[in-house]
Amino acid sequence: MSKLVVLGSLNVDSILHIERLPLVGETMEMSDKSSAPGGKGANQAVAAARAGAQTAFIGKVGADEAADLLKGALQKDNVNVDNVMTDPQNGSGKAFILLQANSQNSILVYAGANKTLSPSDIDNAKDTFEGAEFLAAQFETPVVTTVYAFKYAKAHGIRTILNPAPAVEQISPELARVTDLVCPNETEAAILTGIKITDYDSMQAAAHEFFKMGIKHVIITVGERGAFYADASESYFVNAYKVHAIDTTAAGDTFIGALCSQLKPDFSNMHQAIQFANLASSITVQHLGAQPAIPTLEQIKAEAKKHHDYN
């Protein structure tokens, strides 16, 4: 069982069910509306914990009712929330997910307290890093704080995993130098490298751009197709599991969390960990919502028995 620290966001997700995205000036009726705890960081922590990792969280919420919901959801999955701090000036984060009938989604985010997470908060949370094997982060909290946390992690032998989402135009050189593994989806990879992801060769080319930044390990997820991995000595593609997707909202977050739950610190079992993460994601997309859709280890194992190619 791996020990993981997740530095990231906590949001209350409002899921708006629509037939399609509205045109400019158009008013549309929703077919349904629901709410659930979310945020990329929190989703990844829940995915890791449900898949068996010992997980702790560093983040920030507002002094509001949403804070109790968000912290309570993590605690329910045995995620350590000792270092989920409170910002009295800003409200808890919120996300509005436009879920179309074809299962695709568009997301609007109000960062709130997530954007006030600071390096001093990392100083106050350093006990959380004791014994940790991995530190994972995204781009829904300030980059300066992630850089500070990654530097601390690297100095203490902790592997760093960056999910560069939401997409940004570049990873700062300072952050790249302290990132062991970067895991973008195909859209994020294209924005960061300038290479459109269309086939294996383009994935390979994008990976080499990340290598130039100083990042030695690269995973590019490509939705229903699967995931590509590359380092200096090898590259390969791990196919996804074919399922009928109804909501892809937390697919990427499930992948990251499930991957971290299985990965060894020396990355020697990367192929198996990616396969496990693909399987976990395939379960998530068959259910509505973010955290409510993320599978437990028992569910993943049950699904694995149906696939002879999974060990």
C-alpha positions in Angstrom: 0.0 0.0 0.0 1.5 3.3 -1.0 1.6 6.4 1.1 0.5 9.5 -0.8 0.1 13.2 -0.1 -2.2 15.2 -2.4 -1.9 18.9 -2.6 -4.9 20.3 -4.4 -8.4 21.7 -4.7 -11.7 21.1 -3.0 -14.9 22.2 -4.8 -18.6 21.6 -4.5 -19.7 20.3 -7.9 -23.0 21.4 -9.3 -23.8 19.1 -12.2 -26.1 20.5 -14.8 -27.6 17.9 -17.1 -28.2 19.3 -20.6 -28.9 17.9 -24.1 -26.0 19.9 -25.6 -24.1 23.2 -25.0 -26.3 26.2 -25.6 -25.6 28.6 -28.5 -24.7 32.2 -27.8 -27.9 34.0 -26.6 -29.8 30.7 -26.3 -31.8 29.8 -23.2 -32.1 26.0 -22.6 -33.9 23.9 -20.0 -31.8 21.4 -18.0 -33.0 17.9 -17.7 -31.6 17.4 -14.2 -29.3 19.0 -11.6 -27.3 17.4 -8.8 -24.5 18.3 -6.4 -21.5 16.4 -5.0 -18.1 17.0 -3.4 -15.3 17.4 -5.9 -12.2 19.3 -7.0 -9.4 17.7 -8.9 -7.2 17.4 -5.8 -10.0 15.9 -3.6 -11.1 13.6 -6.4 -7.6 12.2 -6.8 -7.2 11.8 -3.0 -10.5 9.9 -2.8 -9.6 7.7 -5.8 -6.2 6.8 -4.2 -7.8 6.1 -0.8 -10.5 3.9 -2.2 -7.9 2.0 -4.2 -6.0 1.3 -1.1 -3.4 4.1 -0.6 -2.8 5.7 2.7 -3.7 9.2 1.8 -3.4 12.7 3.3 -4.6 16.0 1.9 -3.3 19.5 1.9 -5.8 22.2 0.8 -8.0 25.0 1.8 -11.7 25.6 2.3 -13.8 28.6 3.2 -15.5 29.3 6.6 -18.9 28.1 5.2 -21.2 25.1 5.2 -19.5 23.7 2.1 -16.3 23.2 4.1 -18.0 20.6 6.3 -19.3 18.8 3.2 -15.9 18.8 1.5 -13.9 17.7 4.6 -16.5 15.2 5.6 -16.4 13.6 2.2 -12.6 13.1 2.5 -12.9 11.8 6.1 -15.5 9.3 5.0 -12.9 7.7 2.7 -10.2 7.8 5.5 -8.3 10.6 3.9 -6.3 12.6 6.5 -7.6 16.1 6.6 -5.5 17.5 9.5 -4.0 20.0 7.0 -7.1 21.1 5.2 -7.0 24.7 6.4 -9.7 27.4 6.6 -9.7 30.8 4.8 -12.0 33.1 6.6 -12.0 35.7 3.7 -12.9 33.5 0.7 -15.6 30.9 0.2 -15.0 27.2 -0.6 -14.4 26.4 -4.2 -17.2 25.6 -6.6 -17.5 24.0 -10.0 -20.3 24.0 -12.4 -20.3 21.0 -14.7 -22.3 21.1 -18.0 -22.9 17.4 -18.7 -24.2 16.8 -22.2 -26.3 13.8 -23.3 -23.3 12.4 -25.2 -21.5 12.1 -21.8 -19.0 14.9 -22.6 -18.6 17.7 -20.1 -17.5 21.3 -19.9 -16.6 22.8 -16.5 -16.6 26.3 -15.0 -14.7 26.8 -11.7 -14.8 29.4 -9.0 -11.5 28.9 -7.1 -12.3 30.6 -3.9 -10.2 29.4 -1.0 -8.2 27.1 -3.2 -6.3 30.0 -4.7 -5.1 31.2 -1.3 -3.1 28.1 -0.4 0.4 29.4 0.3 3.9 28.2 0.9 3.4 29.0 4.6 0.6 26.5 4.6 3.1 23.9 3.4 5.4 24.8 6.2 2.5 24.2 8.6 1.8 20.9 7.0 5.3 19.4 6.9 4.3 16.6 9.4 2.0 15.3 6.6 5.0 14.4 4.5 6.6 12.1 7.0 6.9 8.6 5.5 5.2 9.6 2.2 6.3 8.0 -1.0 4.5 10.4 -3.4 3.2 13.9 -3.6 0.6 14.7 -6.3 -0.6 18.1 -7.4 -2.6 19.9 -10.1 -3.1 23.4 -11.3 -6.2 24.4 -9.3 -4.0 25.8 -6.5 -1.2 28.4 -6.9 1.8 27.2 -8.8 4.2 28.9 -6.4 2.8 26.7 -3.6 3.2 23.6 -5.7 6.8 24.5 -6.5 7.6 25.0 -2.8 5.9 21.7 -1.9 7.7 19.8 -4.7 11.1 21.2 -3.6 10.4 20.1 -0.1 9.3 16.6 -1.3 12.3 16.1 -3.5 14.7 17.1 -0.7 13.1 14.3 1.4 13.1 11.6 -1.2 9.4 11.8 -2.1 8.4 11.3 -5.7 6.5 14.2 -7.3 3.6 13.7 -9.7 2.1 16.6 -11.6 -1.3 16.6 -13.3 -1.1 19.8 -15.3 -4.8 20.5 -15.3 -6.7 22.7 -15.9 -4.5 23.3 -19.0 -1.9 26.1 -19.0 0.4 27.3 -21.8 3.5 26.1 -20.0 5.0 24.4 -17.0 7.3 26.8 -15.3 11.0 25.7 -15.5 11.3 25.8 -11.8 8.3 23.4 -11.4 9.5 21.1 -14.2 12.9 20.6 -12.6 11.3 19.1 -9.4 8.6 17.0 -11.2 9.3 13.3 -11.5 6.2 12.3 -13.5 3.9 14.5 -15.5 0.4 13.2 -16.5 -1.6 15.4 -18.8 -4.5 14.4 -21.0 -4.1 14.7 -24.8 -5.5 18.3 -24.8 -3.2 19.5 -22.0 -0.2 17.8 -23.6 -0.9 19.6 -26.9 -1.2 23.0 -25.2 2.0 22.4 -23.2 4.2 21.0 -26.0 2.6 22.6 -29.2 2.2 19.1 -30.6 -1.3 17.9 -31.5 -1.8 14.4 -30.2 -3.1 12.2 -33.1 -1.1 9.0 -33.0 1.7 7.1 -31.3 4.4 9.2 -33.0 2.9 12.5 -31.9 2.7 11.1 -28.3 6.3 10.2 -28.5 7.2 13.6 -29.9 5.3 15.3 -27.1 7.0 13.2 -24.5 10.4 14.3 -25.8 9.3 17.9 -25.3 8.6 17.1 -21.7 12.0 15.5 -21.4 13.5 18.7 -22.7 11.8 20.5 -19.7 13.7 18.2 -17.4 10.8 15.8 -16.6 11.9 12.2 -16.9 8.6 10.3 -16.9 5.5 11.1 -19.0 2.0 9.6 -19.1 -0.4 11.1 -21.7 -4.0 9.9 -21.2 -6.1 9.8 -24.3 -9.7 9.2 -23.1 -11.4 6.0 -24.3 -8.2 4.9 -26.2 -6.0 4.5 -23.1 -2.7 5.9 -21.9 0.8 6.4 -23.3 4.0 6.2 -21.2 7.6 7.1 -22.0 10.8 7.6 -20.2 14.4 7.7 -21.5 14.6 3.9 -22.1 11.1 2.9 -23.3 7.7 3.9 -24.4 4.5 2.0 -24.8 0.7 2.3 -25.0 -1.8 0.7 -22.6 -5.2 0.2 -24.1 -8.3 1.4 -22.2 -11.2 -1.0 -21.3 -14.1 -0.6 -23.6 -17.3 0.5 -21.7 -20.3 2.6 -22.3 -19.5 6.0 -20.7 -22.3 8.2 -19.3 -20.2 10.8 -17.5 -16.4 11.4 -17.9 -16.2 14.1 -15.2 -13.7 12.4 -12.9 -12.1 9.9 -15.3 -8.7 11.7 -15.2 -8.7 12.2 -11.5 -9.6 8.5 -10.9 -6.7 7.6 -13.2 -4.2 9.6 -11.2 -5.4 8.5 -7.8 -5.6 4.8 -8.8 -2.1 5.0 -10.4 -0.6 6.4 -7.2 -2.2 3.7 -5.1 -0.3 1.0 -7.0 2.9 2.6 -8.3 6.2 1.7 -6.7 8.5 4.6 -5.8 11.1 3.3 -8.3 8.3 3.2 -11.0 9.3 -0.4 -11.8 5.7 -1.5 -12.1 4.5 1.4 -14.2 2.8 -0.7 -16.9 0.7 -2.6 -14.3 -0.1 0.6 -12.5 -1.4 2.2 -15.7 -3.4 -0.8 -16.5 -5.0 -0.7 -13.0 -5.7 3.0 -13.4 -7.3 2.4 -16.8 -9.6 -0.1 -15.3 -10.5 2.1 -12.4 -11.3 5.0 -14.8 -13.5 2.6 -16.9 -15.7 2.1 -13.9 -15.9 5.8 -13.0 -17.2 6.8 -16.5 -20.1 4.4 -16.2 -21.6 6.4 -13.3 -22.7 10.0 -12.7 -20.8 12.5 -10.7 -17.2 12.9 -9.6 -16.5 11.4 -6.2 -19.8 9.3 -6.1 -18.5 7.5 -9.3 -15.0 6.7 -8.1 -14.7 2.9 -7.5 -13.4 1.1 -4.4 -10.6 -1.5 -4.5 -13.2 -4.2 -4.2 -15.1 -2.9 -7.2 -11.9 -2.7 -9.2 -10.9 -6.2 -8.3 -14.3 -7.5 -9.2 -14.1 -5.8 -12.6 -10.5 -7.1 -13.1 -11.8 -10.7 -12.9 -13.8 -10.1 -16.1 -10.6 -9.3 -18.0 -8.2 -12.1 -18.6 -5.5 -9.6 -19.7 -5.3 -8.0 -16.2 -3.1 -9.5 -13.5 
